[in-house]
Amino acid sequence: MSRTRERIQSLIRDIPDFPKPGIVFKDITPLLKDAGALSDALHIMADFLRPLSVDMVVGPESRGFIFGTGVAQILGVGFVPIRKPGKLPYRTRALSYDLEYGRDTIEIHEDALLPGQRAAMVDDVLATGGTMRAACGLVEGLGATVAGCTFLMELSFLNGRRALGDRAAYSVLTIP
């Protein structure tokens, strides 16, 4: 692992039994406080997406907003938020999905992407892949193409890549 990735990983702490017993939450707040390490992580994510010629970056609530807007700025494209129900003010499309510890629903504005646009999907963690699979489904339901998915970290023991199918995916860190 490179020194840069080691530094990024050292700024992510484990919080056991959060939000439920048996879950080990990956707390990124120490990383967010370190401007240099955060910038490094965002640039690594953007470097994966750059050759994919994306028109827009899409990120699910809430930590996907943090990483997605930064990556969008680096790539020089706009950002589309995916939110929980009732949070977007315009007409939406919704999709429900299973989480590693429950069930959830997400929404996107129905005019967020145009048919044929290429979207880059960005989030902090790839766990079971349910959230990102649903987010990709919303994007594709609007007629856009998912050009690729990138994550700060991947919990590989949860096999989330399976949920992404054949979509291109990259993680800055892989947690075995």
C-alpha positions in Angstrom: 0.0 0.0 0.0 1.3 3.5 -0.9 2.2 6.0 1.8 -0.7 8.1 0.7 -3.2 5.3 1.1 -1.7 4.3 4.5 -2.1 7.9 5.7 -5.8 8.0 4.5 -6.5 4.6 6.2 -4.9 5.8 9.4 -7.5 8.6 9.6 -10.5 6.2 9.5 -11.5 4.8 12.9 -13.6 1.9 13.8 -16.7 2.4 16.0 -18.0 -1.0 17.2 -21.7 -1.7 17.6 -22.8 1.4 15.6 -25.5 1.9 14.5 -26.5 -1.6 15.7 -24.8 -4.3 17.7 -22.4 -6.3 15.5 -21.8 -3.5 13.0 -18.3 -1.9 12.9 -18.9 1.7 11.6 -16.1 3.3 9.7 -15.8 6.8 11.0 -14.4 9.2 8.4 -14.6 12.4 10.5 -10.8 12.3 11.3 -10.1 12.1 7.6 -12.4 15.0 6.9 -10.5 17.2 9.3 -7.2 16.6 7.5 -7.3 18.8 4.4 -4.3 17.1 2.8 -5.4 13.6 3.2 -9.0 14.4 2.1 -7.6 16.1 -1.0 -5.5 13.1 -1.7 -8.5 10.8 -1.4 -10.6 12.9 -3.7 -7.9 13.1 -6.3 -7.4 9.3 -6.3 -11.1 8.9 -6.9 -11.2 11.5 -9.6 -8.2 9.9 -11.3 -10.1 6.6 -11.7 -13.1 8.5 -13.2 -11.3 10.9 -15.5 -10.7 8.5 -18.5 -14.4 7.5 -18.3 -15.6 10.9 -19.8 -18.3 11.6 -17.3 -20.9 14.3 -17.6 -22.1 14.4 -14.0 -21.2 13.0 -10.6 -23.9 11.4 -8.5 -23.7 10.7 -4.8 -26.1 9.3 -2.3 -26.9 11.0 1.0 -25.1 11.9 3.1 -21.4 11.0 2.8 -21.7 10.6 -0.9 -22.4 14.3 -1.0 -19.0 15.0 0.7 -16.9 12.9 -1.6 -19.1 13.4 -4.7 -19.0 17.2 -4.7 -15.3 17.2 -4.2 -14.8 14.8 -7.1 -17.2 16.8 -9.3 -15.2 19.9 -8.7 -11.9 18.2 -9.6 -13.5 16.8 -12.8 -15.1 20.1 -13.7 -18.7 18.6 -13.9 -21.9 19.1 -11.9 -23.2 17.1 -9.0 -26.5 15.3 -8.5 -27.7 14.3 -5.0 -29.6 11.2 -4.2 -31.7 11.7 -1.1 -33.9 10.0 1.4 -37.7 10.3 0.7 -39.2 13.7 1.1 -35.9 15.7 1.0 -35.9 16.7 -2.7 -38.3 19.6 -3.6 -39.1 18.7 -7.2 -40.7 15.7 -8.8 -38.8 12.5 -7.9 -38.3 8.9 -8.8 -37.8 6.5 -5.9 -36.3 3.0 -5.3 -36.3 0.8 -2.2 -33.5 -1.6 -1.3 -32.0 -3.7 1.4 -29.1 -2.5 3.6 -26.7 -4.6 5.6 -28.8 -3.7 8.6 -32.3 -2.9 7.3 -34.3 -1.5 4.4 -34.3 2.0 2.9 -35.6 4.1 0.0 -33.8 6.8 -2.0 -35.0 9.4 -4.5 -33.6 11.4 -7.4 -35.1 14.4 -9.2 -36.7 13.1 -12.4 -34.8 15.8 -14.4 -31.4 15.3 -12.7 -29.8 13.5 -15.7 -30.6 13.5 -19.4 -30.9 10.3 -21.5 -27.4 9.4 -22.7 -25.5 11.3 -20.1 -22.6 9.5 -18.4 -22.7 9.5 -14.6 -20.0 8.8 -12.2 -21.3 7.3 -8.9 -19.4 8.3 -5.8 -19.8 7.2 -2.2 -17.7 6.7 0.9 -18.2 2.9 1.5 -19.0 -0.1 -0.6 -20.4 -2.6 1.9 -23.1 -5.0 0.6 -23.7 -2.8 -2.4 -27.4 -2.3 -1.9 -27.3 1.5 -1.7 -25.1 1.9 -4.8 -27.1 -0.7 -6.8 -30.3 1.3 -6.0 -28.5 4.6 -6.9 -27.4 3.1 -10.2 -30.9 1.9 -10.9 -32.3 5.4 -10.4 -29.7 6.9 -12.7 -30.3 4.2 -15.4 -34.0 4.6 -15.0 -33.6 8.2 -16.2 -31.9 6.9 -19.3 -28.4 7.9 -18.3 -25.4 5.5 -18.3 -23.4 4.6 -15.2 -19.8 5.2 -16.4 -18.2 3.9 -13.2 -18.5 3.8 -9.4 -15.8 4.9 -7.0 -15.6 4.6 -3.2 -13.3 5.8 -0.5 -13.3 2.3 1.0 -14.6 -1.2 0.2 -15.4 -3.7 2.8 -14.5 -6.6 0.6 -15.7 -9.3 3.0 -19.3 -8.2 2.3 -18.9 -8.8 -1.4 -20.6 -5.5 -2.5 -19.0 -5.6 -6.0 -21.5 -8.4 -6.8 -24.3 -6.0 -6.5 -22.7 -3.7 -9.0 -22.8 -6.3 -11.8 -20.4 -5.5 -14.6 -20.1 -1.7 -13.8 -16.6 -0.4 -13.5 -15.7 0.1 -9.8 -12.7 1.3 -7.9 -12.0 1.8 -4.2 -9.2 3.9 -2.7 -8.9 1.5 0.2 -9.9 -2.2 0.4 -10.7 -3.5 3.9 -10.4 -7.3 3.9 
